[in-house]
Amino acid sequence: MTSLKPLLLLVTVVLSGMCWQYDLELSNDGPITTGAQGNVEARLVPMVRSQRDLLQPQSYIFHWYLESPLAIVRKSEQELRSSITVHSLAPKVYAVRVWVTRRECSWCPTLAHDSIKVHVTDSVVGTLSLLQPNGSITSSSKEYELATKTPMQISFILYDPSDYFDTANFRYFWQFGDGERMVTNESCTLHVYPTPGIYQLHVAVVAYLNHSQQKTGVYGVSLKLLDTIKAIEVKSVDDSHADHKMDFYVSINGSPPLQMCWLISRNCVPDIGHGCHPIELLRSTVANLSYTFRELGPYTFNVRAENSVSALQACYKITTWQNGTHPIWFIVPCVTLFTIILLFVLSIVMRKGKGQKDTIEVADFDFSPTSDKSVKEAWIPSQRDISICCLPCGRPQDTPPSLSRREVHSLLRFSHAQLQDYTQRPKMRSSSPL
């Protein structure tokens, strides 16, 4: 009998060593609302992966211990897993313990054991979800960062794995932190924050199970609203000379904190993520930069700026030249020469236009004869007329110059002789008869 004690001790030590070759993984779907049901699952896994195939599912038993008044509604086992459905009417954080033993060896030590906490609450369980169309939302453990002047969809996602609230009616009381409030029957709403800043968003959820029973839950989150980057403005302080240091003034239209990266290259770079010079602007939107150009030629100033909600990249052309050869000394003479040539051409055109004016000659036609005979008679410009009438004739008189170019032939024949004469004939001087 005494010889069996060392053997039993050796077997116990071996079996105890086998206990440390397995691990027990526990999980649950809490928190659970009082009255609802929740699941707790245990899974036996070997600590060495090569021994996974040596496990036989039918050789192990899972033992559960629950803190009262948490009760087991049902239990199920499948291969190396065991799960229980629990239920409680009292809100509390319950301790659940589980251990595994061999089925054919009741006196053998425990193969694996572990414990887990199950949270049962009297509130409606859920989470807040935020969404913007441009995907400009970033989250951290403290707050969400979103873009201003952009519609934001706020949703409350109910957590109810046991479908406890399937027949309940809900009301949502929203407080957006900027002075606006809203009450809806839907679990989602839209809101726009116009100015940057930090806001506290809260929603109170009321679930009406029946006429006398209801459950509530209040959820909140901190929001940090930032302006999106709309433009990047770059100005140069000095002229761009080769072998000369040039200063740049960069202004970013967006909310800090900002991460900026810049690069001088020959051409515009689509993505300057590699090889650029990073600058972090925590509270400012302005940066002063310096760069020395070693060679002549066109350059490109590439700059990229981003914050938590947006990013923007821009390219600006830069041209360098030798010292003393500023382009203005070429532009001014060219403009002056062009102006002189233009004035010279305009003066020639104006003079030519004046010389080509048409001369208008007015012909003196006699369209008012007193008879057909008087129309046929005409004065000859080179001849002096002597009037002969019943009175004594006098000395001849020169024909007026206005009648020197009269037409000899008539152009129109009149139907009657009694027409008014509009032509002025020379006056006749009376003289004594011969």
Buried (B, 14 or more C-beta within 10 A) or exposed (E): EEEEEEEEEEEEEEBEEEBEEBEBEBEBBBBBBBBBBBBBBBBBBBEEEEEEEEBEEEEBBBEBEBBEEBEEEEEEBEEBBBBBBBBBEEBBEBEBBBBBBBEEEEEBEBBBBBEBEBBBBBBBBBEBBBBBEEEBBBEEEEBBBBBBEBEBEBBBEBBBEBEBBEEBEBBBBBBBBBEEEBEBEEBEBEBEBEEBBEBEBBBBBBBBBEEEEBBEBEBEBBBBBBBBBEEBEBEBEEEBBBEBEBEBEBEBBBBBEBBBBBBBBEEBBEEBEEEBEEBEBEEEBEBEBEBEBEEBEEBBBBBBBBBBBBBBBBBBEBEBBEEEEEEEEEEEEEEEEEEEEEEEEEEEEEEEEEEEEEEEEEEEEBEBBBEEEBBEEBBEEEEEEEBEEEEEBEEEBEBEEEBEEBEEEBEEEBEEEEEEEEBEEBEBEEBEEE
